[in-house]
Amino acid sequence: MSSTTTSDNIDKGAGPVAPGERQDVAQLKTKFGPAIRSIELDAADEPVVYIAPDRNTEILQYLRDEQGYDMLRDVTGLDWGGGRPIQVVYELWASERRLPLRVKAEVPPSNPRLQTAFGIWHAANWLEREAYDMFGVKFDGHPDLRRILMPENYEEGYPLRKDFPLRGRFTRAEQTRRALARDLEDIYSLEELAVASRETRTAPRGLGVTAEIPTDVPDLEAKHMILNIGPQHPATHGVLRLVVELDGETIVKCTPHIGYLHTGFEKLSEYRTWNQVIPLTDRMDYLAPMIYNIGYALGVEKLLGLEVTPRCKVIRVICMELNRIFSHLIWIGTTAIDIGAFTPFLYTFEERERIYNLHEAYTGARMTTSVSRIGGMMADVPPGWLDAVRYFIETFPNTLDEVERLLSQNAIWIGRTQGVGVMGAAEATNAGLCGPNLRASGVPYDVRKDNPYLEYETYDFDVPIGEYGDVYDRYLVRMEEMRQSVRIIEQALDRVPDGPINVKDDRVILPPKSRVMNSIDGMIAHFKLVMEGLKVPAGETWYSVESSKGELGFYLVSDGGPKPVRCRYRGPSFMNMSNLPALVKGELVADIIAVNASIDIVLGEIDR
Amino acid sequence: MAKGDQDPGGAGTTRVETEIPRNWIIARLDDLVNWARRGSLWPMPFGTACCAIEMMATAASKYDMARYGMERMGYTPRQADVMLVAGRVAYKMAPVMRRIWDQMPQPKWCLSMGACASTGGVFDTYTMVQGIDTIVPVDVYVPGCPPRPEQLLYGLLMIQEKIRGESFKDPRPRAEGPEDVAKPQLSPEDVELVASPFGNSTFQNRVSGLESSSPILRPGDRKE
């Protein structure tokens, strides 16, 4: 029987070291000399290290082993267009010292090649595949370098390169024709086809002339079978496709195929002004939209060097924690359905309807809230809204108790969840598992504690930590997190200060209509903001917030213009999903559903 | 009507009715068939994104679309009558959606829920289907981003209203043959027509509103 322990030993002494005097960067420079090409400071004075691309694995290995950068938060690309080199960005985090580091390698766009970092952090697996898919960077030595979001036979190019048009290279008619003409067998990998069609050893039709079944696959004599789940399946929580190789009922290998909801958020963001991106962010994670809205606004404010008002900070905390509850509620409801318990779904949806009403009272929308603006919020909260939130958090724990009574001691629930989908702490850190899943594995990493934003360090709350890292622990951690969110909201409600919600800065926030209509300076400010958009100074930054699903990172690059050069959203579900094969290996086929539900995915954000 | 011989009205008045068994009903066949089809629409929830969550809210206890005969969510297309396409559809998903539509037996209807499914919405990008009506025939479009549960219910009631006017002898709405499988719903010219940029969408470039530009500029073209 596992249990959830709350831990106060998160405080690892001093907070983040003041930038500019970083020991580790200096040591890196002395050790590798000319391989460290240059060191720059980004918009928030955090170091960016440019390394020689041919020595990237060596340097990254050193950083992990000697400098304690045990987490790879992101691998992505950055293209400036015009034939300039493509930058491959590694975003690292040292959890002991609580320090970030950004490492960049520049490769030519004509032949972008790098060594894979998969051997150093398993988290690089899907991240590098995505960089390959979007930028065409080839990672030598990667075990499975295929397109991940776009179809495998996609022929239009690499979408996030600057010379790629927003709408694609082909006409819409041609894109539609190609999409429908695709043979569904194209979407199996060669290896899967080898298992399925080992008798003939010929490629099924539609695969193209170049495809050949690898001959070194051992003859399996019908011992294994391939089972396809999805992409349209109620238990995949969206449009996820899993190809499972089975030996009897035991899972030999599970291959997730994603991208069925790829929307092009990152490309589209480059064609929107900074404030116009906000409505896109809540369509990425529609289960916790306000966390995305506010996280993005925080990132741009960091780039601007802007500090929001005290009232705005507290309101933002209330919104974010409310949405953590919002998201965990649908998680518990759908996971219970997947495991066979229908009642919690009805209970939790009742509570969700109450949060929908709170959303609606504040923003006018039930789900796509778009609540934040750069420099503040869309509006101050309406009268009585804070009282409604207080009433909600006073009554909501009763439902939580009821759901716990239904599940926690339920024999079927325990039998389906305990000891299933286990991952240990070291492996989880290395493989990029994040959020409640990581904490269920026993790693006390929570961005709210380790790298606080919005003054989270002044709130009194615990971070629940699991013991065994199985599905049951993930359930317990999320239940406790909801109670902790209630605690945070209680404290925040007690301290909501009076004062303006938005910063008083005409370059950032639209002036009130009375000023626009009555004064020339108000009119000019309004005109410039509407017509030109917000001007963000050139620079780049990384901002992390703790989403309901894990560490949500925003990597934002500006060249001083009205629109971003790059908006990278590091989705926590994407990282969690990439660990599904490791979590289900050796389990029974029915456990896929339980494990997949337990890691709390939202496909809108995995596929982006 | 009670049995004739127990009728207090007197002998001879209700003799004929006793000849008719009690469970007869006289109606036009169309009305009867349409009534049956209307009252037991089984949805095939093809939910992909945000709209799917509102679809779940519609199925949950507060709105409860089972009240209108949608008691059973048919997660298999073989046993479903109305496909609810809720959310954005990427080109990678398009053949899957078309196959599900092809697998559904007649009679069948399609409801397009939300802006993205109906037109592509704000996502005029390289990967998004610009309206599922380029791929499958759509009966009812429900606007909204996402539509409220009441809107979805109203859309379903509109499908019921549409069924009320159908005649099961009319073959045209149900015409479908093996040659139609996995074919786009519209001709290439029509796809171009409905999917080409319009309105604000034509100004998708990387310069601000104060700088004039040709319609689509690459970022390298921007002033340094």
Boltz contact constraints between the chains, C-beta under 6 A:
constraints:
  - contact:
      token1: [A, 81]
      token2: [B, 219]
      max_distance: 6.0
  - contact:
      token1: [A, 81]
      token2: [B, 220]
      max_distance: 6.0
  - contact:
      token1: [A, 82]
      token2: [B, 220]
      max_distance: 6.0
  - contact:
      token1: [A, 151]
      token2: [B, 92]
      max_distance: 6.0
  - contact:
      token1: [A, 159]
      token2: [B, 126]
      max_distance: 6.0
  - contact:
      token1: [A, 162]
      token2: [B, 219]
      max_distance: 6.0
  - contact:
      token1: [A, 162]
      token2: [B, 220]
      max_distance: 6.0
  - contact:
      token1: [A, 166]
      token2: [B, 125]
      max_distance: 6.0
  - contact:
      token1: [A, 166]
      token2: [B, 204]
      max_distance: 6.0
  - contact:
      token1: [A, 167]
      token2: [B, 126]
      max_distance: 6.0
  - contact:
      token1: [A, 168]
      token2: [B, 126]
      max_distance: 6.0
  - contact:
      token1: [A, 172]
      token2: [B, 130]
      max_distance: 6.0
  - contact:
      token1: [A, 172]
      token2: [B, 191]
      max_distance: 6.0
  - contact:
      token1: [A, 172]
      token2: [B, 192]
      max_distance: 6.0
  - contact:
      token1: [A, 172]
      token2: [B, 195]
      max_distance: 6.0
  - contact:
      token1: [A, 173]
      token2: [B, 188]
      max_distance: 6.0
  - contact:
      token1: [A, 173]
      token2: [B, 191]
      max_distance: 6.0
  - contact:
      token1: [A, 173]
      token2: [B, 192]
      max_distance: 6.0
  - contact:
      token1: [A, 175]
      token2: [B, 91]
      max_distance: 6.0
  - contact:
      token1: [A, 176]
      token2: [B, 134]
      max_distance: 6.0
  - contact:
      token1: [A, 176]
      token2: [B, 184]
      max_distance: 6.0
  - contact:
      token1: [A, 176]
      token2: [B, 191]
      max_distance: 6.0
  - contact:
      token1: [A, 179]
      token2: [B, 91]
      max_distance: 6.0
  - contact:
      token1: [A, 179]
      token2: [B, 94]
      max_distance: 6.0
  - contact:
      token1: [A, 180]
      token2: [B, 95]
      max_distance: 6.0
  - contact:
      token1: [A, 180]
      token2: [B, 98]
      max_distance: 6.0
  - contact:
      token1: [A, 180]
      token2: [B, 182]
      max_distance: 6.0
  - contact:
      token1: [A, 180]
      token2: [B, 184]
      max_distance: 6.0
  - contact:
      token1: [A, 182]
      token2: [B, 95]
      max_distance: 6.0
  - contact:
      token1: [A, 231]
      token2: [B, 96]
      max_distance: 6.0
  - contact:
      token1: [A, 232]
      token2: [B, 96]
      max_distance: 6.0
  - contact:
      token1: [A, 234]
      token2: [B, 75]
      max_distance: 6.0
  - contact:
      token1: [A, 239]
      token2: [B, 48]
      max_distance: 6.0
  - contact:
      token1: [A, 239]
      token2: [B, 93]
      max_distance: 6.0
  - contact:
      token1: [A, 259]
      token2: [B, 92]
      max_distance: 6.0
  - contact:
      token1: [A, 260]
      token2: [B, 92]
      max_distance: 6.0
  - contact:
      token1: [A, 260]
      token2: [B, 93]
      max_distance: 6.0
  - contact:
      token1: [A, 261]
      token2: [B, 48]
      max_distance: 6.0
  - contact:
      token1: [A, 261]
      token2: [B, 90]
      max_distance: 6.0
  - contact:
      token1: [A, 262]
      token2: [B, 90]
      max_distance: 6.0
  - contact:
      token1: [A, 262]
      token2: [B, 127]
      max_distance: 6.0
  - contact:
      token1: [A, 263]
      token2: [B, 88]
      max_distance: 6.0
  - contact:
      token1: [A, 263]
      token2: [B, 123]
      max_distance: 6.0
  - contact:
      token1: [A, 264]
      token2: [B, 125]
      max_distance: 6.0
  - contact:
      token1: [A, 264]
      token2: [B, 126]
      max_distance: 6.0
  - contact:
      token1: [A, 264]
      token2: [B, 127]
      max_distance: 6.0
  - contact:
      token1: [A, 267]
      token2: [B, 125]
      max_distance: 6.0
  - contact:
      token1: [A, 268]
      token2: [B, 125]
      max_distance: 6.0
  - contact:
      token1: [A, 271]
      token2: [B, 204]
      max_distance: 6.0
  - contact:
      token1: [A, 283]
      token2: [B, 50]
      max_distance: 6.0
  - contact:
      token1: [A, 286]
      token2: [B, 50]
      max_distance: 6.0
  - contact:
      token1: [A, 286]
      token2: [B, 53]
      max_distance: 6.0
  - contact:
      token1: [A, 346]
      token2: [B, 61]
      max_distance: 6.0
  - contact:
      token1: [A, 349]
      token2: [B, 60]
      max_distance: 6.0
  - contact:
      token1: [A, 353]
      token2: [B, 62]
      max_distance: 6.0
  - contact:
      token1: [A, 368]
      token2: [B, 145]
      max_distance: 6.0
  - contact:
      token1: [A, 531]
      token2: [B, 209]
      max_distance: 6.0
  - contact:
      token1: [A, 531]
      token2: [B, 210]
      max_distance: 6.0
  - contact:
      token1: [A, 532]
      token2: [B, 208]
      max_distance: 6.0
  - contact:
      token1: [A, 532]
      token2: [B, 210]
      max_distance: 6.0
  - contact:
      token1: [A, 533]
      token2: [B, 208]
      max_distance: 6.0
  - contact:
      token1: [A, 562]
      token2: [B, 208]
      max_distance: 6.0
  - contact:
      token1: [A, 563]
      token2: [B, 206]
      max_distance: 6.0
  - contact:
      token1: [A, 604]
      token2: [B, 49]
      max_distance: 6.0
